[in-house]
Structure formats: C-alpha cells, structure tokens
Amino acid sequence: MEELYFFSQIFFAMVLGGLLGWQRERWAKPAGIRTYALVTAGSTLFTILSLHAFGPNEVGRLAAQVVIGIGFIGAGTILHRSDHIEGLTTAAGLWISAAIGMAVGVGWYVLAVLCTLLILAMLIVDEKKLLISTPPSTSAPTKPTKKIARATK
C-alpha cells in the first residue's frame, strides 16, 4: 500500500513538471513536457528512495547526487553561439524542476505547487519587454519571392 502512495507522489510530480514543460514546448523550446516530467519524476523517486530504502546517513548524500546529476543535464542544454548563449533558461528550469520533484518526494506538496506556479509565471514573462509574451506562431512566415531575370543568348 505504501508503494501506491509513492507512485501517486511520482505521478503528482510528473503533472507539475509536465505543466512547466508544456509552457516551454508551447514557446518552441527543445526541452518540453516529457523532459520536465521525467526530471520531476526522477528526482521524486530518488528522494523517496533516499528516505525509505537506505539508511538515515544516506538521505543527504543521495539528494546531493540528484542536484549534481541535474547540473550535468543542464550543462548539456547550454550552447554558446557566436554572439550569444542559448539554453540558460532551459537549464535553470530543469534545475528547479528537480527541486520541485524533491519537494514532492518529502511530502511538501503546497511548496511544490506554489513554486511551480511561480516558475510558470516567471517563464511566461518576456524578459526583453517585461510583458506577458505570446508563443511564437506555428505557421511559417512567408518570404517575399524574388524574380530572377534569365539571361538570353
């Protein structure tokens, strides 16, 4: 019966992570619903395991390893382009998603929900204009056509 409770925690974490991933996917970012849901689910499961499957001295150590592991995943999302850096928000989003999953794993559901809503609001705000942004259009913009003059012999 206890394992069903643990499963419900993981499911709840996936819903919260999926909500953040939905926002990122809607804004055409590479990490979407599945990525965020898997990060929250994994961090919840690791937290549950650290609390219930190992000795009392292992709780903090396993939690620290979750943070380190997410750091590696986040580092893989950051790309340096010639004049700018891409993926910092995605990396930070995955990092906070792991923390939300850990909050669910220890049973701090209100904190997990409030943090999810706060992060969702932060992701929706367009940092360039400080206005609520709208997702990019799904239809491709039309390009003006060029008329090419043919050379005659």
C-alpha positions in Angstrom: 0.0 0.0 0.0 2.9 2.3 0.8 4.2 1.9 -2.7 0.9 3.1 -4.2 1.3 6.3 -2.2 4.9 6.7 -3.5 3.5 6.1 -7.1 0.9 8.9 -6.5 3.7 11.2 -5.4 5.6 10.5 -8.6 2.5 11.0 -10.7 1.8 14.3 -9.0 5.4 15.4 -9.6 5.1 14.5 -13.3 2.0 16.6 -13.5 3.8 19.6 -12.1 6.9 19.1 -14.3 4.7 18.5 -17.3 3.0 21.9 -16.7 6.4 23.6 -16.8 7.4 21.5 -19.8 4.1 22.4 -21.6 5.0 26.1 -21.3 8.5 25.5 -22.7 7.2 23.3 -25.5 4.5 25.9 -26.4 7.2 28.5 -26.7 9.1 26.1 -29.1 11.9 25.3 -26.7 13.8 22.0 -27.1 13.1 20.6 -23.6 9.3 20.1 -23.3 6.6 18.1 -21.4 8.4 14.8 -21.4 11.8 16.2 -20.3 10.4 18.2 -17.4 8.0 15.5 -16.3 10.9 12.9 -16.3 13.1 15.2 -14.3 10.5 15.8 -11.6 9.6 12.1 -11.6 13.2 11.0 -11.3 14.0 13.5 -8.5 10.9 12.5 -6.6 11.8 8.8 -6.9 15.3 9.4 -5.8 14.1 11.4 -2.8 11.6 8.7 -1.9 14.3 6.0 -2.1 16.7 8.1 -0.1 14.1 8.5 2.7 12.7 4.9 2.8 15.2 2.5 1.2 18.6 3.5 2.6 20.0 4.2 6.0 19.5 7.6 7.7 23.0 8.6 6.8 22.3 8.4 3.1 19.5 10.9 2.8 21.5 14.0 2.3 24.1 12.2 0.1 21.5 11.0 -2.4 19.8 14.4 -2.5 23.1 16.0 -3.3 23.7 13.5 -6.2 20.3 14.5 -7.7 21.5 18.1 -7.8 24.8 17.1 -9.3 23.1 14.9 -11.9 20.7 17.7 -12.9 23.7 20.0 -13.2 25.2 17.7 -15.9 21.9 17.6 -17.8 21.5 21.3 -17.5 25.1 21.9 -18.8 24.2 19.8 -21.8 21.4 22.2 -22.7 23.6 25.3 -22.7 25.0 26.3 -26.1 27.5 29.0 -26.9 26.7 30.6 -30.2 29.0 33.2 -31.9 27.3 36.2 -30.3 25.1 34.8 -27.6 24.4 31.9 -25.2 21.3 29.7 -25.6 19.7 27.3 -23.1 20.3 29.0 -19.8 16.6 29.3 -19.0 16.1 25.6 -20.0 19.0 24.6 -17.7 17.6 26.6 -14.8 14.1 25.3 -15.5 15.3 21.7 -15.3 17.2 22.5 -12.1 14.2 24.0 -10.4 12.1 21.1 -11.7 14.3 18.7 -9.9 13.9 20.7 -6.7 10.1 20.7 -7.2 10.3 16.9 -7.6 12.3 16.6 -4.4 9.7 18.7 -2.5 7.0 16.3 -3.6 9.2 13.4 -2.6 9.5 14.7 1.0 5.7 15.5 1.1 5.9 19.3 0.8 3.0 19.5 -1.7 2.0 23.1 -1.1 5.5 24.3 -1.6 5.8 22.2 -4.8 2.6 23.7 -6.2 3.4 27.3 -5.2 6.9 27.0 -6.7 5.5 25.5 -9.9 3.1 28.4 -10.3 5.8 30.9 -9.5 8.2 29.4 -12.0 5.4 29.2 -14.6 4.7 32.9 -14.2 8.4 33.7 -14.5 8.7 31.7 -17.7 5.7 33.4 -19.2 7.1 36.9 -18.6 9.1 38.1 -21.6 12.3 39.3 -20.2 13.1 41.6 -23.1 9.9 43.6 -22.9 8.8 42.8 -19.3 5.4 42.0 -20.7 3.4 38.8 -20.9 4.6 37.1 -24.0 2.7 35.0 -26.5 4.1 31.9 -28.0 5.6 32.1 -31.5 3.2 31.5 -34.4 3.1 27.9 -35.5 2.8 28.9 -39.2 5.9 29.8 -41.0 6.2 33.3 -42.2 6.0 33.8 -45.9 9.1 35.1 -47.6 9.0 37.6 -50.4 9.7 35.9 -53.7 12.5 37.2 -55.9 12.1 37.4 -59.6 15.2 36.2 -61.4 15.8 37.6 -64.8 17.0 35.0 -67.2 20.0 35.8 -69.4 19.3 35.4 -73.1 21.9 34.5 -75.6 
